[in-house]
Amino acid sequence: MIQEEYTTEATLSVPESGTVAWESPSNIALVKYWGKKPVQLPANASISFTLKNCYTATKLSFSKADKRSVKVFVGGQEQPSFLKKIETFFERIESYCPYINHYAFKIETENTFPHSSGIASSASGFSALALCVLSIERKAAGLSDADFYKKASFLSRLGSGSACRSVYGPMGVWGAHADYTGSSNDFAVPYDDVHDVFKTYQDTILLVDKGEKKVSSTLGHDLMNDHPFAANRFEQARNHMLELQKILKSGNILDFNRLVEKEALTLHAMMMTSDPYFMLFKPNTLNIIHKVWEKRTSDNIPFTITLDAGANVHLLYPAEYKQLALDFIKDELIAYCQNEQYICDEVGNGPLLKMEHYA
């Protein structure tokens, strides 16, 4: 990365004040990113579906000030506990967006899904915030759409690695890979060379545990540094990226299921064989997985599962099987969900600008 490409002139004539609001989605990785290098660079490339209904809605109000200040509100309540992560993010991006040092910010944000439960809330949260911040610069500098989203992805990564993929839909690729044109460790790129069946793919998220994870993703990534199986894992991920590229183009659902499940189980295997080891599965996580596998075999329905770094299970399937999936969930899976809750989602098209006002 050439820093100058993303550095804005400190003398840029930015607005005195204003309000910007974005909705930015979560994403679910098909080939997982697990392990990173400073600062927020991936140890392997990854690719994800961008979701539609699981998103963070963030409103950023700002006015000129002698020095930067930040207040954060979540669901209408001020949350000082979030300030540390936000300030770390601002410190990382201030050399690329120096104008942020001369504003008083009020951040109002809320998720449409449970925070810190393994549904990539940091991905949607930091991508939404990055889009809000960069909107100020776009107003002053007239960035093209391509440059705007590329820099937004770059900035998002400095808050949460997987956030850079949420800037694009229906899919995003992050991490340099020889077989993905334009791919980079510094930002994600959009990916849409896919069969029509994958453009409307469904993701029903079965909420096994809505509580905060006992081990953060940050710690989990760090444990890959001395992991005895790290090199093999990274080689597997590189091979899976190439294999999945062919699967996505051909529309081969059976090969898709096999690869995606192998990726999910490998992710959790890395956790269970790290030092110290840990497990994010819950008993009902395994109950759901076994039920899905039994249903797939008995009824020849192409349901598959994946997981992020948490206990919740993502049930993936083509749109034509939606009613069968919902019936299956209500009849056999809902008993394993906390308070019988689940979220119906599907592949989406990326973030939405909801409001923009400058003075």
N, C-alpha and C positions, 0 to 999 in steps of 0.2 A: 504494500500500500504506500503510495506517495502521499504523505500527509497534506501537501499543498492542494491536492485535488479536492479535499473536503474541508479546507480551512476557509472561512469567510472573513472578509476584511473587517477589522474592528470598527472601522468608520462607516460601515453600512448604515444607511438611513432607515432604521427600523421604526415601526409604529410606536407612538407614545404609550398606548394602552390598547387593550382589546380582549376578546374572548374567542377561543377556538374550541370546538368539540369534535372528537372523532370516536367512532366505534371500530375497534380492531379485534379480530377474532383470535381464538386459540388455534392451535394446529395439533395434529396427531402424526407423529413420525412413523413412517413405514420401515425405513432403515434408520436405526437409532443413532443419535450422537451421544456418546458416553466417554468422557475423558477430554480434557482441554489443556491448552497452553496459554500463558499470559499474552496479551490481555484478551480473554474471551475468544480464543482461537480454537477451532475444533481439531481433535486428534484424528477424526475421520469425517468424510462427507456424509450427509444425511438428506433425506427427502421426505416430505410430509404432505398430507391432505390438509388444506385450509378448511376450517369448519365455518358454519354459518350462524348457528344459534348460540354457541358458547363464545361470548365476546366480552370485552371490557369497554364500558362507556366512560370516557374521560373528558372533562371540560377544564380547560386551562384559561384562567383569567390572569392578566398581567398588566402592570403599570410601571413606568420608569421610576427608578430608585437609585440612591447613591451606591448601594451594594445589593447583592442578591439575597433574597429571603424567600422562604418557602413555607407554606402551610398546606397540609394534606387532609382532605376529608373523604372518608369512605362511608358510603351509604348515609350521608348527611351528618356524620359525627366526625369531629376532628380526631385524627389518629397520629399523634407525635411519634409513635413507635415505627411508623413507615418512613420517617424522615431520613434515617441513616442510609437506607438503600437509595432513596431519591437523591440525596446529596452525593453519594458515591457516583451515581449515574451522571449528575451534573458536573462533577469534577472531571470525569472521564471525557465528557463532550465539550467542555468549555474552550479547549484549544481549537475545536472545529466550529463552535458557535459562540464566539466571545461576547455577543450581545446578551447572553443569558445572565452575565454578571451584573447587569444594570437594570434588573427588573425585580419587583416584588411579585411572587407567583402565588396563586391560589389554585390548588389542584383538587378537583372534585371527581371521584371515580367510584365505580361499582361494577361488579361482575354479574353476569347472568347465571353463574355457576359457582360452586363452593371454592373458596380460596385455599391454596396450599394443600390440595387433596390429590394431586397427580393429574390435573387436567390443564397443565401449562398455563396457570394464571399469570405467571411472570412474563410469559411470551406475549399474551394479549395486553397485559398492563404496560409493559415497557414499549411495545410497538405503538400503542395508542398515545403514550406520552411523547415519544419521539416524533410522531406525526404532528402532534399539536405544536411542539417546539419549532419544528422545521417549517410549519405553516407561516410563522412569523417571518422567517427568512425568505420564503417563497413570495410573500407579499412585497418585500423590499427589493429582492433581487430578480424576480421574474423567472424562477427556475422552470425548466421544461418538466413535463410529467415524468419522463424517463429519469432525469437527474434528481428530481424530487424523491421519487420512490427508492432510487438507488442509495441516495444519502440517508434517507429515513431508515432503510434496512441496515446500513452501516452503523448509524447511531443506535438503533434498537439493540444490535448485538452487544454494545457496550453496557447495556443494562441487564440483558439476559440473552445468552447465546441463541436459543431457539426463537427468540422474538424476531430475529431478522427474517425468518421464514414467513411470519404472519403478515408481512407487508404485501404479500402476493397471493393470488388465488388463480386457479383452483389448487395448484401445488407450488411448493417452493423447494429449491435445492440450495443447501448451504455446505460449503466445503469444496476445495479444489479437487476435481476429478477429471482425468484426461478425457473421459467419454461424455462429459456434459459441457457443452460449449458455453464459455463465459463464466463458468463456476469459479468461486473464489472463497477463500477462508475469511475474507473481510466483510462480505455481505452475501445475502441470498440472491438468487435469480429466479424469475418465474419459470414454471415448467408446464407446458400444455400439450406436449406430443403424446397424447394418450387416447386410447379407444373411448368411444362414447359411453360405454358401460361405466367407466370410472369417473366420468364427469358429473354423475348424479348419485354417486355411491352414498350409502347411508351409514351413519355411525350412531348407534344407540348406546349411551354411556350408562352402565349399571353401577349405581353408587353404593358400593360395598361399605365404604368408610368415608364420611364427609369431613372427618377431623383432620387436623394438620399432621403432616408426615413426621415421624419420629426422627428420621434422618433426612437432612435437606439434600437437594440435588447438588448443591455446591460442594458439600462434603463428599458425596458419592463420586462426583467427577474427580476430585482430588485423590481419592483412593485408587484411581486407575494409574497413577504415576508409577507406583511400584507393584502393580498387579502382576502376578506370575503368568497370566494368560493375555495380557494386554496386546502384545504384538500379534498373536493369532486372531484376537478379536478385531483389530483394526484391518487386518488382511481380509477377514471374513466380510467386514462391512464394505470394503472396496469391491470385492467380488459381487456382493449382493446388489450394490448400486448398478453395476453393469447388467446383471441378470434382470433386475426389476425394470430397467429401462426397456428391455425387450418385451417383458410381460405387459407393461402398461400400454405399449403400442399394439400388441397383438390382441389384448383383451382376454388373455387366458386366466380365468378366475381360479382354477384349481392350482396353478403354479403360483398365483398371487397369494392364495391362502397359505400354501406351504412356506413361502419365503417370509411373509409377514409374521406368522406365528413363530417361526424360528428366530426372527429378530427380537420379538417380544420376550421370548424365553431366554435368549442369550443375554439380553439386558439384565434380567433379574438374576441370571446365573453369575454374572460379573459381581453383582452386589453380594451374593451369598458366598462368594469365594474371595472376597477382598479381605484385607487385614487392617482394622477389625471387620469381620463379616457382619452383615445385617440382612434383614428380610422385610420387604414391604408387602408381601402377600399376606392376606388374612385367610382364615379357613374358608370363608365364603367366596373368596377369589378363586380358589381351587375348585370349590363346588360348582361354580358357574362354568369354569373352563371345561370340566368333565361333562357337564350337562350339554354344553354346546357341541362338544365332540361326539357325544352319543347321538344327538339329534341329527347332526350332519351325516353320520353313518347310517342311521336307521331310515331317514327320510330322503336322503340324497339331496339335501338343500345346502347350498354353498355359503353357510355361515362361517365366519372366522372371527378370531379374537386378536386384539392387541392390547398392550398396556403401556402407559408411561411410567414414570417413577412414582408409583403409588399402588394402592390396592384395587382401585376401580377398574372395571373391565369394559373395553370398547368392543361392542359387537358390530362387526362390519358385514355388509351384504349389499348386493345390487338392489336398486330401487324397486324392481318388480317383485321382490320378496318382502316388501315392507309389512303388509298385513300379516303374512305368515310369521314374521319376526315378532311383531307386537303380540300376536296370539301366544306365541311360544314364551315370550317374556311374562305375560300375565298368568299363563297356566303353570309354568315351571321355574322361572328365574326370579320372579319378584320376591319370593320368600327369602332370597339370599341378599336382597338389597336393604340397606339401612332405611328404616321407615318406609319400605316399599317404594323407594324413589329411583327414578331413572330420567335421563335427558335424551330426547329424540333430536338428533342432529344429522347433518348431511354435509357434503362438500359444498363450500361456498366460494365466493368470488373475491374475497379480500376486504380491506377496510372501507368504511364509509365516512365521508365528511358530513357532519350533522349541522354545524353552525360555524360561522366565521364573521367576526365583526372587529373592525379596527378604527382607532381614533387618533 
